[in-house]
C-alpha cells in the first residue's frame, strides 16, 4: 500500500481519534468549558492524565490558578455544543449558558461537571510542563464516574459507549462504529 509523506505538524492527526472531552474549570466562582482533543492517560499508579492547553486560553488561566479541572466525555448528540465550546471564548460569556449544557456538582473538585456527558474524570493538578506552544497539565484523577450503560471496564462500543465523540481535526468528528474483541 502506497504511503505519502505528511507535514510533521499533522502528527497529532495520526494519533486521533481519541475521545474529545469538555474540560471544565473554575476560578473565583466563574465556570468555564473548553473542547479538548489533546488529552491522554499518563500513569496507572497513581492515576494521572495529561491535557495540553495553549497559554492564551482562559482555561489555561483558570487551571493554572485553581490547580483543578474535570474532563467530561460527551456523546455524539452533544456535537454542536462541543464544537461551539471550541469556537467561543469564556471571556465573552458563560459557556454553559451559551451551549445549553448543565453544570453538575463534582465529588472532589470545585469546577462543575457537565451533566449530559457519559463520563467524568475529576483531577487535581500535580505538574505543569511547557512543551512548545502549549502547557501540559498533569492531573491526578481524584474521582471517576461513567454511565453504566456506556462503560464497563471499557467503553461499550456497540451500546451507549459507542456514542463517544472523537475529533478528527477542524470541524470533523466521528463516533465508534463497532467494537471487537481479540
C-alpha positions in Angstrom: 0.0 0.0 0.0 1.5 3.4 -1.0 2.1 6.0 1.6 2.7 9.7 1.2 4.8 12.0 3.4 2.9 14.4 5.5 3.7 17.7 7.2 5.1 16.9 10.6 2.7 19.5 12.1 -0.1 16.9 11.4 1.4 14.3 13.8 -1.5 14.7 16.2 -3.9 13.8 13.5 -2.4 10.3 13.1 -3.0 9.7 16.8 -6.6 10.8 16.6 -9.4 9.9 17.0 -9.2 9.9 20.8 -12.3 10.8 22.6 -12.8 14.6 22.6 -13.5 15.9 26.1 -15.0 19.0 27.6 -12.6 20.4 30.2 -14.4 22.2 32.9 -12.6 24.6 35.1 -13.5 27.4 37.6 -11.8 30.3 39.2 -13.4 32.7 41.7 -16.8 31.1 41.1 -16.7 31.6 37.3 -17.1 28.3 35.5 -15.6 27.7 32.0 -15.6 24.9 29.4 -13.1 24.1 26.7 -13.2 21.4 24.0 -10.1 19.3 24.3 -8.8 16.7 21.8 -5.3 16.6 23.3 -5.9 14.6 26.5 -4.2 11.4 27.4 -3.6 8.9 30.2 -0.1 9.3 31.6 0.1 6.8 34.5 -1.9 3.9 36.0 -0.5 4.2 39.6 -1.1 6.9 40.6 -3.9 7.5 38.0 -2.6 10.5 36.0 -4.0 12.2 32.9 -2.5 15.0 30.9 -4.0 17.8 28.9 -2.4 20.3 26.5 -3.7 23.8 26.9 -2.5 26.9 24.9 -1.4 29.6 27.4 -3.6 32.3 25.8 -6.8 30.4 26.7 -9.0 31.4 29.6 -9.0 27.7 30.6 -5.2 27.9 31.0 -5.5 30.7 33.4 -8.3 29.0 35.4 -6.5 25.6 35.6 -3.1 27.3 36.5 -4.7 29.4 39.3 -7.1 26.7 40.7 -5.0 23.5 40.2 -8.2 21.6 39.3 -10.1 20.5 36.2 -12.5 17.9 35.1 -12.5 16.0 31.8 -16.1 15.3 30.7 -16.6 12.7 28.0 -19.5 13.8 25.7 -21.6 11.7 23.4 -22.4 12.3 19.7 -25.6 14.1 20.4 -23.6 16.9 22.1 -21.7 17.6 18.8 -23.0 21.1 18.3 -22.3 22.1 22.0 -18.8 20.6 21.9 -17.9 22.3 18.7 -19.3 25.6 20.0 -17.1 25.3 23.1 -14.1 25.2 20.7 -15.2 28.3 18.8 -16.1 30.8 21.5 -14.2 32.2 24.5 -15.3 32.0 28.1 -14.1 35.7 28.2 -17.2 36.5 26.2 -19.7 34.9 28.5 -20.8 31.7 30.3 -20.2 28.7 28.0 -22.6 26.5 29.9 -25.3 29.0 29.1 -24.1 29.5 25.5 -24.2 25.8 24.8 -27.3 24.8 26.9 -25.2 22.3 28.9 -25.9 21.7 32.6 -23.3 22.2 35.3 -23.4 19.5 38.0 -21.6 19.2 41.3 -18.4 17.3 41.4 -17.5 14.9 44.1 -13.9 16.1 44.8 -13.2 19.4 43.0 -14.7 22.8 42.7 -15.2 23.1 38.9 -18.6 21.8 37.8 -19.1 18.6 35.7 -21.2 18.5 32.5 -24.3 16.7 33.5 -25.1 15.5 29.9 -21.7 13.8 29.4 -21.2 10.0 29.6 -18.3 10.1 32.0 -16.2 12.4 34.2 -12.6 12.5 35.4 -12.1 14.9 38.3 -8.4 16.0 38.6 -6.0 17.9 40.8 -3.0 19.3 39.0 0.3 17.7 40.1 2.6 19.2 37.5 2.7 21.6 34.6 5.3 21.3 31.8 5.9 23.9 29.0 6.1 22.0 25.7 6.3 24.1 22.6 3.3 26.4 22.2 1.2 24.5 24.8 1.5 23.7 28.5 0.9 20.1 29.5 -1.1 19.9 32.8 -0.8 16.6 34.5 -3.7 15.8 36.8 -4.2 13.1 39.3 -7.6 11.5 39.0 -9.4 12.1 42.3 -12.8 10.8 41.3 -14.2 9.0 38.3 -17.7 8.2 37.1 -19.4 6.9 34.0 -22.8 5.9 32.9 -23.4 2.2 33.5 -25.0 1.7 30.0 -21.9 3.2 28.4 -18.9 1.8 30.4 -18.0 -1.5 31.9 -14.2 -1.6 32.3 -14.1 -0.1 28.8 -16.4 1.9 26.6 -19.2 -0.4 25.3 -18.7 0.3 21.6 -21.8 -1.5 20.5 -24.0 0.3 23.1 -24.1 3.7 24.7 -20.3 3.9 24.9 -20.2 3.7 21.1 -21.6 7.2 21.1 -18.4 8.8 22.4 -17.4 11.7 20.2 -13.9 11.7 18.5 -12.3 14.7 16.9 -10.7 14.2 13.6 -9.5 17.7 13.1 -11.1 21.1 12.2 -14.8 20.5 12.1 -14.7 16.8 11.5 -15.9 14.3 14.2 -16.7 10.6 14.4 -18.2 8.1 16.8 -17.3 4.4 17.4 -19.0 2.2 14.9 -18.4 -1.3 16.3 -16.4 -3.0 19.0 -14.2 -6.1 18.5 -12.6 -8.5 21.0 -9.2 -10.1 20.3 
